Amino acid sequence: FPSAVTGLARRFDCIVFNDVLEHMADPWSALRAAHPLLAEEGVVIASIPNVRYLRTVVDLVARGRWTYVDSGVLDRTHLRFFTRTSAAELFQRAGLDIEQIEGINWIGHSRSKVSRLFPMLLRDFAYTGFLLVGRPGPRRGDR
């Protein structure tokens, strides 16, 4: 990836990693490689599955099951698994300052009053993934 973009003059306002980082052996390098491609105020946005999702945790803890499937949190092609904390650490270790992190795709998806309480009651367990927005820390010349 880095060698493919050497000498690229164009800079991007936003680079998106939608459900791809968990498929990489080294997602830290992929995120770091995005830094020089960003415009001065550019951002990196990623959606990352949440292995702490309630169904995954219940299957593991209560049923002793860790069953890979064709899609979702336990997609059989995932090489990495993340929680809110480890997703934030991924961004930070790649030199990105996190501007936003929030749960996405919550249990219920309906408009009922009860299902709207799930995210508040269950917190991170209610979400199948997280959205992260980050910017590179101080540029090398600014340190």
Backbone hydrogen bonds, N-H to C=O, Kabsch-Sander energy under -0.5 kcal/mol:
donor,donor_aa,acceptor,acceptor_aa,energy
4,A,1,F,-0.5
5,V,1,F,-0.8
5,V,2,P,-1.1
6,T,3,S,-0.6
8,L,5,V,-2.2
12,F,37,L,-2.9
15,I,43,V,-2.1
17,F,45,I,-3.2
18,N,16,V,-0.5
19,D,17,F,-0.9
19,D,47,S,-1.8
23,H,20,V,-1.9
24,M,21,L,-1.4
30,A,26,D,-1.3
31,L,27,P,-2.1
32,R,28,W,-2.4
33,A,29,S,-2.5
34,A,30,A,-0.7
34,A,31,L,-0.7
35,H,31,L,-0.6
35,H,32,R,-1.0
37,L,34,A,-1.2
38,L,34,A,-0.6
38,L,35,H,-1.7
39,A,12,F,-2.9
42,G,39,A,-2.3
43,V,13,D,-2.4
44,V,134,G,-3.1
45,I,15,I,-2.5
46,A,132,L,-2.4
47,S,17,F,-1.7
48,I,130,F,-2.4
50,N,128,T,-2.6
51,V,49,P,-0.7
51,V,82,F,-2.9
53,Y,50,N,-1.5
54,L,125,F,-3.0
57,V,53,Y,-2.4
58,V,54,L,-3.0
59,D,55,R,-2.4
60,L,56,T,-1.9
61,V,57,V,-3.4
62,A,58,V,-1.8
63,R,58,V,-1.3
64,G,60,L,-0.7
65,R,59,D,-3.3
68,Y,66,W,-0.6
69,V,74,L,-2.1
75,D,72,G,-1.7
76,R,69,V,-2.6
78,H,75,D,-2.0
79,L,22,E,-2.9
80,R,22,E,-2.2
82,F,49,P,-0.5
87,A,83,T,-2.4
88,A,84,R,-2.2
89,E,85,T,-2.3
90,L,86,S,-2.0
91,F,87,A,-1.9
92,Q,88,A,-2.6
93,R,89,E,-3.2
94,A,90,L,-1.3
95,G,92,Q,-1.8
96,L,91,F,-2.7
97,D,135,R,-3.9
98,I,96,L,-0.5
99,E,133,V,-3.2
100,Q,133,V,-1.7
102,E,131,L,-2.0
104,I,129,G,-2.7
107,I,126,A,-2.2
109,H,106,W,-0.6
109,H,107,I,-0.5
116,R,112,S,-1.7
117,L,113,K,-0.6
117,L,114,V,-1.3
118,F,114,V,-0.6
118,F,115,S,-0.8
121,L,117,L,-2.7
122,L,118,F,-3.5
123,R,119,P,-1.4
125,F,122,L,-1.9
126,A,123,R,-2.0
127,Y,124,D,-1.3
128,T,104,I,-0.8
128,T,105,N,-1.9
129,G,104,I,-1.5
130,F,48,I,-2.5
131,L,102,E,-2.9
132,L,46,A,-2.8
133,V,100,Q,-2.5
134,G,44,V,-2.6
135,R,97,D,-2.2
137,G,95,G,-2.6
142,D,139,R,-2.1
143,R,139,R,-0.7
143,R,140,R,-0.9
